[in-house]
């Protein structure tokens, strides 16, 4: 996430009562935006939103997402009326100090479904999830005394997948056990190589190894036969001094070997909050480089793992949307009276500008070239960190 300031023009404060957790009355009737807040929103949202150039999107990142119905005319009119344009950039975005030495990738299915807890202090209770259509389901059970693997623990899986994509040319077999340098893992995440951080790193691997998943979600993200697995099978001493030998679970290994992956922003490790990082992953999975995507708040609550009550989740989500500081994506909250509120997600114009290429290159072709550029041409032991 950027360290720069991202805000909208104007010095007035929004009515904080609008964002309280008491916005969910028992009878389901939600209060509408006051005239004063509506006037403030209209004043702070710039006018003149231009149409997106659909020719630059290339191949969709996910055929399943591309097949979903577009926003209805009524919802589109509501979005255009309440948030017609981008907020004004007051200060330039400053590059994040958190940088991995390789381009970042993550498994698609892990980005959308609640494989990880959003709790800060560990979640001792299982995660149970069924998608709204009943096609995919998931249960995550923590090991005794460990807690469910968290969204922060997932950083280690991101680094493992990214390292393998960087080191292994296409067609090379992915090793079942990788040798990792703990200092390199900490530095990539912007952490110090202190004794405390090493202990926390070991604890994160323990949660990844101890959390047991039972699900019908396959490595490709599609429903399939029921299976039970862990994402990490073992953590031992590696080949190098102080290195760790990490065994990859069959499900995670298959997902990486078959490249069911999506690229992440280079600012990923700079995203501060758990809710912010989770919402970025959801936006990256669903939106990609398409014009927009929207979800209801209860649907997003289910995808978060329902670690907090719905009113609390709604409050945290409003906070993230109000800041609107996710890298690459902008988010809007659309109140619809008695109907459930919608969260609209779309790429930022600067993200789309970076994808423009004179030859009409598709997003898939761009990713292929990126993998080629970062693949190591020299022969070596696959998966081993010098």
ChimeraX attribute file (.defattr): number of C-alpha atoms within 10 A of each C-alpha:
attribute: neighborCount
match mode: 1-to-1
recipient: residues
	/A:1	23
	/A:2	20
	/A:3	15
	/A:4	14
	/A:5	13
	/A:6	18
	/A:7	15
	/A:8	16
	/A:9	14
	/A:10	11
	/A:11	7
	/A:12	9
	/A:13	8
	/A:14	14
	/A:15	13
	/A:16	7
	/A:17	9
	/A:18	16
	/A:19	16
	/A:20	16
	/A:21	17
	/A:22	14
	/A:23	17
	/A:24	14
	/A:25	11
	/A:26	8
	/A:27	7
	/A:28	12
	/A:29	13
	/A:30	18
	/A:31	14
	/A:32	13
	/A:33	15
	/A:34	11
	/A:35	9
	/A:36	11
	/A:37	15
	/A:38	14
	/A:39	11
	/A:40	16
	/A:41	15
	/A:42	15
	/A:43	12
	/A:44	19
	/A:45	20
	/A:46	16
	/A:47	15
	/A:48	10
	/A:49	12
	/A:50	8
	/A:51	7
	/A:52	12
	/A:53	10
	/A:54	10
	/A:55	10
	/A:56	19
	/A:57	21
	/A:58	17
	/A:59	15
	/A:60	18
	/A:61	21
	/A:62	14
	/A:63	9
	/A:64	11
	/A:65	15
	/A:66	15
	/A:67	9
	/A:68	9
	/A:69	8
	/A:70	13
	/A:71	14
	/A:72	9
	/A:73	9
	/A:74	9
	/A:75	16
	/A:76	12
	/A:77	13
	/A:78	15
	/A:79	19
	/A:80	14
	/A:81	13
	/A:82	16
	/A:83	20
	/A:84	17
	/A:85	16
	/A:86	16
	/A:87	17
	/A:88	14
	/A:89	12
	/A:90	12
	/A:91	10
	/A:92	11
	/A:93	14
	/A:94	11
	/A:95	14
	/A:96	17
	/A:97	15
	/A:98	19
	/A:99	18
	/A:100	21
	/A:101	15
	/A:102	17
	/A:103	18
	/A:104	24
	/A:105	25
	/A:106	25
	/A:107	22
	/A:108	24
	/A:109	20
	/A:110	22
	/A:111	25
	/A:112	20
	/A:113	23
	/A:114	27
	/A:115	27
	/A:116	23
	/A:117	28
	/A:118	24
	/A:119	19
	/A:120	11
	/A:121	9
	/A:122	16
	/A:123	20
	/A:124	17
	/A:125	13
	/A:126	19
	/A:127	22
	/A:128	17
	/A:129	21
	/A:130	17
	/A:131	13
	/A:132	12
	/A:133	6
	/A:134	8
	/A:135	12
	/A:136	18
	/A:137	18
	/A:138	19
	/A:139	18
	/A:140	25
	/A:141	19
	/A:142	22
	/A:143	18
	/A:144	11
	/A:145	11
	/A:146	18
	/A:147	23
	/A:148	30
	/A:149	31
	/A:150	23
	/A:151	21
	/A:152	20
	/A:153	20
	/A:154	20
	/A:155	17
	/A:156	19
	/A:157	21
	/A:158	17
	/A:159	23
	/A:160	23
	/A:161	22
	/A:162	22
	/A:163	23
	/A:164	21
	/A:165	26
	/A:166	23
	/A:167	24
	/A:168	24
	/A:169	18
	/A:170	15
	/A:171	8
	/A:172	10
	/A:173	11
	/A:174	22
	/A:175	17
	/A:176	16
	/A:177	21
	/A:178	23
	/A:179	23
	/A:180	24
	/A:181	19
	/A:182	17
	/A:183	16
	/A:184	17
	/A:185	20
	/A:186	18
	/A:187	15
	/A:188	20
	/A:189	19
	/A:190	16
	/A:191	14
	/A:192	13
	/A:193	14
	/A:194	11
	/A:195	9
	/A:196	9
	/A:197	15
	/A:198	17
	/A:199	10
	/A:200	13
	/A:201	16
	/A:202	14
	/A:203	15
	/A:204	22
	/A:205	21
	/A:206	20
	/A:207	24
	/A:208	27
	/A:209	25
	/A:210	24
	/A:211	24
	/A:212	22
	/A:213	19
	/A:214	16
	/A:215	21
	/A:216	19
	/A:217	21
	/A:218	18
	/A:219	24
	/A:220	19
	/A:221	19
	/A:222	12
	/A:223	14
	/A:224	14
	/A:225	8
	/A:226	12
	/A:227	12
	/A:228	12
	/A:229	18
	/A:230	20
	/A:231	23
	/A:232	24
	/A:233	18
	/A:234	18
	/A:235	18
	/A:236	11
	/A:237	13
	/A:238	18
	/A:239	16
	/A:240	14
	/A:241	8
	/A:242	12
	/A:243	19
	/A:244	20
	/A:245	19
	/A:246	21
	/A:247	19
	/A:248	24
	/A:249	17
	/A:250	16
	/A:251	18
	/A:252	21
	/A:253	20
	/A:254	17
	/A:255	21
	/A:256	23
	/A:257	20
	/A:258	12
	/A:259	18
	/A:260	17
	/A:261	25
	/A:262	19
	/A:263	18
	/A:264	20
	/A:265	15
	/A:266	19
	/A:267	20
	/A:268	22
	/A:269	21
	/A:270	20
	/A:271	20
	/A:272	12
	/A:273	14
	/A:274	16
	/A:275	19
	/A:276	22
	/A:277	21
	/A:278	22
	/A:279	24
	/A:280	25
	/A:281	21
	/A:282	21
	/A:283	25
	/A:284	25
	/A:285	24
	/A:286	25
	/A:287	23
	/A:288	24
	/A:289	24
	/A:290	21
	/A:291	17
	/A:292	18
	/A:293	21
	/A:294	21
	/A:295	14
	/A:296	15
	/A:297	18
	/A:298	17
	/A:299	12
	/A:300	21
	/A:301	18
	/A:302	19
	/A:303	21
	/A:304	24
	/A:305	23
	/A:306	18
	/A:307	18
	/A:308	14
	/A:309	10
	/A:310	16
	/A:311	15
	/A:312	14
	/A:313	20
	/A:314	23
	/A:315	17
	/A:316	18
	/A:317	20
	/A:318	19
	/A:319	15
	/A:320	18
	/A:321	20
	/A:322	15
	/A:323	14
	/A:324	18
	/A:325	21
	/A:326	23
	/A:327	23
	/A:328	21
	/A:329	22
	/A:330	21
	/A:331	24
	/A:332	19
	/A:333	20
	/A:334	18
	/A:335	18
	/A:336	15
	/A:337	13
	/A:338	12
	/A:339	11
	/A:340	16
	/A:341	17
	/A:342	20
	/A:343	19
	/A:344	22
	/A:345	26
	/A:346	21
	/A:347	21
	/A:348	17
	/A:349	13
	/A:350	10
	/A:351	13
	/A:352	17
	/A:353	10
	/A:354	8
	/A:355	16
	/A:356	16
	/A:357	12
	/A:358	6
	/A:359	6
	/A:360	12
	/A:361	16
	/A:362	17
	/A:363	20
	/A:364	14
	/A:365	12
	/A:366	14
	/A:367	13
	/A:368	11
	/A:369	12
	/A:370	14
	/A:371	18
	/A:372	16
	/A:373	11
	/A:374	15
	/A:375	18
	/A:376	14
	/A:377	11
	/A:378	9
	/A:379	8
	/A:380	12
	/A:381	12
	/A:382	17
	/A:383	21
	/A:384	20
	/A:385	17
	/A:386	11
